[in-house]
Amino acid sequence: MKLSTALSTFLICAPVAMAVVAPPAVAYAADGAAVLRKLDADAEAFRDITYVSTMEIYKNGSKRKTLQFDMVMKGLDMQYVNFTSPGDVAGMQVLMVGDDLWVYSPEFQKVRKVAAHAQAQGLFGSEFTYEDMTMARLSKSFDATITGQKGNETYVELTPKAGKASSWSKLELTIDKTKGAATKIKYFDGSGAAVREQVRGGWSKLNGKPWPTKIIMKNLKTNAETVIKLSDIKVDTGVEDSLFSKRTLLR
């Protein structure tokens, strides 16, 4: 998922060239859109990806809970999550297709759709939300503007597109050119205050492409953290579309 040499050159040189015919702000906005589309394309480098994940929930500096789940993704618009432990969440399943989310509860043996207004809810007391799943493809929901560059890092500000609902007034991305991906995302609420920060680390190569294996989401108000660690990662195994169906949740 490394940014191509051509794109790197585009990032560095295009604002200067375009400034001749357009105001700098307009040039940077156009470049930001191209960068966001490139990020999405690189994130979709594999037809499908599966992995095992642990989710560690920290409150007041102490680990309160560890969950484990199996994750399957096909592209960026189809995701299936199956929680396997601990016992009180084992059997819970989450399905995402496009912007739609469904949750299966083994206790009630029912599938419910997660309403748009409820997608900001935390997952099992963690700092991750259902909405985070639907934000896998950023370019469809956000406009992007490059705000600066330093060394290998490019800084991009995202604001919701007109007509697109979001819990966040803006996002600030830090993109590392050596990885061709965002290594940090900061989230701002409606008042403009920074309230969350996601940091991606533990980078490894999947078929030669950099991929994060550790994701930390921190609540900047309470300092609570949730850490997700990926293992047993497999790509392009031929996952069928039929997996991403409500029928799967009821098996």
C-alpha positions, 0 to 999 in steps of 0.5 A: 500500500505504498504511495507510488513515486508518481503520487509522491511527486504529485503531492510535492509538486502539484500545489506549486504548478496549480497555484499558477491557475488556481488559488492555493486553497483550491489546489490543496483541496483538489490534491486532498481528494486525490490523496483520499481516493488513493488511500481508499484504493490502497486499503482495498489492495486485496480482494478479501482479508481475514484475521483473528483479533484481540480487543483490550479495553483499558480504563484508568490505566488498567485493563478491564476486559479482553475480547476476541473476534474473527474478522472477514472483509471483502473490499471495504464495503462488506465486513463480518465480525464474529465474537468468540470470547469471553463467554458473555459476548461469544456468538455476537455477530456484526454484519456490514454491507455498505452503510447498513449494519446488523447485529445478531444476539445469541441471547435473544437469537435475533438480528437487529439493524443498527439505526444510523443515530445509534452507530456512535455507540461504543462496542462492548464498552470499548472506544471503537464504535459501529460507525468506525466500521462504516468509515472504512472508505473515507472518500465517499463521506469526506472532503479532504484538504492537505494542510501541511507536509513534513518529512515523510508525513502529509497532513490532511483535514477531512470534513463531512461531505454535504448531506453525509451524516457524521459524529465528527465535525472533522478528522485530521489524518497523518499519512506516512509516505513510506507506508502509503497509509494513515498512521494517525487519525484525530477526531473532533466533535461538533464544538471543534474539540479533539475527542479521540485519537487513533494510532496505527502501528505494528506494521508488517508486510502482507504480500509486500504491502505495509499493513498495521497489526496494532490499532489504538483508539484513545479517548482524549477526554478520559484517557481510556484506551482500546487496543486491537491486535491482529494475528493469523492474517490471510488475504485473497482466500476467495471469500464468497459474497454469500457470507455477507448476508443476514442469513449468515447471522442466523446459522 
